[in-house]
Amino acid sequence: MNSITKLAGAMLIGASAIGLSGCATGFPTQVARYQAMPAPAGQTFFVVPMDARLSGSLEFQRFGSYVAQAMAAQGYAPAASAQAASLIVNVGYGVDRGTTEYVSDPFAYDRYGFGGFGYGGFYRPSYSRFGLYHSPFYYGWDDPFWYGGNDRRYIEYKSNLDLDIRRKGDNQSVFEGHARARSSTDDLNRIVPNLVEAMFTGFPGRNGETVKITVPPPGRAPAQARAY
């Protein structure tokens, strides 16, 4: 676990540098935050997994380092151990096994030349009004036509990142965050960095807020939070 804090202290990169979406249109997320987070004033932190089975694992060292980098970028100092930290950052993440979904585009012609309304519908090109449909990430939360084109079948994966930051002295929670996303990929190496960047966009946010945050592809403008 020491490698996480050492890496964070050495790099001190901003949260916007963690985005590794690899897609052309960004990574939309829904983020809920509850916070009484103290402003940076010399507090130290240490990152630990919510799932104790991941303690010391190479996987958590990788994903925990993204959170450590983001915390350091906010002005909090990495500690060498949990015992030496004033804040304990509990991190949980995951992606489900996916479900098969079907989408029907009422604006596309069916095999008889008629649209979804039965009166000769309008032609919709394969890229849809939301962009190229082969991106692994959704173009809008709850957008029913994100995949574009005619009737399609695809696998939808739901992913999450949970953050619980507690004061070491009295174990009082000062930040609880939940980031949720849907995508057509279950690759945690692509998903987790984007969820971390979304979580720390506008950190710590307003207490009780739920916002939509789209993490842009590399080289694009920084992510911004929008009220839900």
C-alpha positions in Angstrom: 0.0 0.0 0.0 3.0 2.4 0.5 3.5 2.4 -3.2 0.2 4.2 -3.6 1.1 7.1 -1.5 4.6 7.3 -2.8 3.3 7.4 -6.4 0.8 10.1 -5.4 3.4 12.2 -3.7 5.7 11.9 -6.7 3.3 12.7 -9.4 0.8 15.2 -7.8 -1.2 15.3 -11.0 -4.6 16.8 -11.5 -7.7 14.7 -11.6 -8.2 15.8 -15.3 -5.1 13.9 -16.2 -6.4 10.6 -15.1 -9.0 10.2 -17.9 -8.2 7.2 -20.1 -11.5 6.7 -21.8 -10.1 6.1 -25.2 -13.4 7.1 -26.9 -14.3 10.0 -29.0 -17.4 11.3 -27.2 -16.6 11.2 -23.5 -17.7 9.1 -20.5 -21.0 10.3 -18.9 -21.5 9.5 -15.2 -24.0 10.3 -12.4 -22.3 11.4 -9.2 -23.9 11.8 -5.8 -21.9 13.4 -3.0 -22.5 14.1 0.7 -19.8 16.0 2.4 -18.5 17.9 5.4 -15.0 17.8 4.0 -12.4 20.1 5.7 -10.5 22.5 3.4 -6.9 21.4 2.9 -4.9 22.5 5.9 -2.1 20.0 6.3 -4.3 16.9 6.6 -2.8 13.7 5.6 -4.6 10.7 4.0 -4.2 7.0 3.3 -6.1 5.0 0.7 -7.5 1.6 1.7 -10.0 -0.8 -0.1 -13.5 -1.2 1.1 -13.1 -4.9 0.3 -10.4 -6.2 2.7 -9.7 -9.0 0.2 -8.1 -6.5 -2.1 -5.6 -5.2 0.5 -2.1 -5.5 -0.9 -3.3 -6.6 -4.3 -1.6 -5.3 -7.4 -5.0 -4.4 -8.8 -5.9 -2.2 -5.9 -2.4 -0.6 -5.9 -3.2 0.5 -9.5 -6.7 1.8 -9.0 -6.1 3.1 -5.5 -3.2 5.2 -6.9 -5.7 7.1 -9.1 -7.6 8.1 -6.0 -4.4 9.0 -4.2 -3.3 11.2 -7.1 -6.6 13.0 -7.1 -6.6 13.6 -3.3 -3.0 15.0 -3.6 -4.1 17.3 -6.4 -6.8 18.7 -4.1 -4.1 19.7 -1.6 -4.2 16.8 0.9 -0.8 15.1 1.7 -0.2 11.4 1.3 0.8 9.6 4.5 3.2 6.6 4.7 0.7 4.5 6.6 -2.9 4.4 7.9 -1.6 5.0 11.4 0.1 8.2 10.3 -2.9 9.6 8.4 -5.5 12.0 9.6 -8.0 10.9 6.9 -8.7 7.4 5.8 -10.0 7.1 2.2 -12.0 4.0 1.7 -12.4 3.0 -2.0 -14.8 0.5 -3.6 -15.3 -0.1 -7.3 -16.8 -2.7 -9.6 -18.7 -3.5 -12.8 -21.5 -6.0 -13.2 -21.6 -9.0 -15.5 -23.7 -7.1 -18.0 -27.3 -7.5 -19.3 -28.5 -7.9 -22.9 -30.5 -4.9 -24.0 -32.5 -4.2 -27.1 -33.1 -0.7 -28.6 -35.5 0.2 -31.3 -35.2 3.3 -33.4 -38.6 4.6 -34.5 -37.0 6.9 -37.0 -35.3 4.1 -39.0 -37.0 2.2 -41.9 -38.0 -1.3 -41.3 -37.6 -4.1 -43.9 -40.9 -3.0 -45.5 -39.7 0.6 -46.0 -41.8 2.0 -43.1 -40.7 3.6 -39.9 -41.7 2.9 -36.4 -44.9 4.9 -36.6 -46.2 2.9 -39.6 -46.3 5.8 -42.1 -43.0 5.8 -43.8 -40.6 6.9 -41.1 -37.6 9.1 -41.5 -34.2 7.7 -42.4 -31.6 7.8 -39.6 -28.0 7.2 -40.6 -25.9 4.7 -38.8 -24.1 7.4 -36.7 -27.4 8.6 -34.9 -28.0 12.1 -33.7 -25.8 11.5 -30.6 -22.6 10.6 -32.4 -20.9 7.4 -33.7 -22.7 4.5 -32.1 -19.6 2.3 -31.7 -18.3 4.2 -28.7 -18.0 2.0 -25.6 -19.6 4.7 -23.5 -23.1 6.2 -23.4 -23.7 9.6 -24.9 -26.2 10.6 -22.3 -27.5 9.2 -19.0 -30.8 7.4 -19.7 -30.7 8.2 -23.5 -32.8 5.4 -25.1 -31.3 5.9 -28.6 -27.6 6.0 -27.6 -26.7 3.1 -29.9 -28.4 4.5 -33.1 -29.5 2.8 -36.2 -32.2 0.1 -36.5 -33.2 -2.4 -33.8 -30.1 -3.6 -32.1 -29.0 -5.9 -29.3 -26.0 -4.9 -27.1 -24.5 -5.7 -23.7 -24.9 -3.0 -21.1 -22.5 -2.9 -18.2 -23.2 -0.9 -15.0 -20.1 0.3 -13.1 -19.6 2.1 -9.8 -17.0 3.9 -7.7 -17.7 4.5 -4.0 -15.7 6.8 -1.8 -15.9 7.1 2.0 -13.5 9.5 3.7 -13.3 9.3 7.5 -11.4 11.2 10.1 -8.9 8.9 11.7 -9.4 10.2 15.3 -13.1 9.6 15.7 -14.0 7.6 12.6 -16.5 10.3 11.6 -17.3 10.3 7.9 -16.6 13.6 6.2 -17.2 12.6 2.6 -19.4 10.0 0.9 -19.5 9.8 -2.9 -21.1 7.4 -5.4 -20.3 7.5 -9.1 -22.4 5.4 -11.5 -22.0 4.8 -15.2 -23.2 2.6 -18.0 -21.1 1.4 -20.9 -20.7 -1.4 -23.5 -17.3 -2.3 -22.0 -16.5 -4.0 -18.7 -12.8 -3.2 -18.8 -12.0 -1.8 -15.4 -8.7 -0.4 -16.7 -10.7 2.0 -18.8 -13.7 2.5 -16.5 -12.1 3.2 -13.1 -9.9 6.1 -14.1 -12.9 7.9 -15.6 -15.1 7.3 -12.6 -12.3 8.7 -10.4 -12.0 11.8 -12.5 -15.8 12.3 -12.4 -15.8 11.8 -8.6 -13.2 14.5 -8.2 -14.6 17.0 -10.7 -15.7 20.0 -8.6 -14.7 18.1 -5.5 -16.0 18.0 -2.8 -19.2 19.5 -4.3 -22.3 20.6 -2.4 -23.7 18.4 0.3 -26.5 16.2 -1.0 -26.0 17.1 -4.7 -26.4 14.7 -7.6 -24.7 15.8 -10.8 -24.1 14.7 -14.3 -20.4 14.7 -15.3 -19.0 13.8 -18.7 -15.3 13.0 -18.7 -13.9 14.2 -22.0 -11.5 12.3 -24.2 -7.8 13.2 -23.8 -7.0 16.6 -25.2 -10.5 17.9 -24.8 -11.8 20.5 -22.4 -11.9 19.5 -18.7 -15.0 17.7 -17.3 -17.7 19.9 -15.8 -20.5 19.0 -13.4 -24.1 19.8 -14.3 -27.0 19.7 -11.8 -29.1 16.6 -12.1 
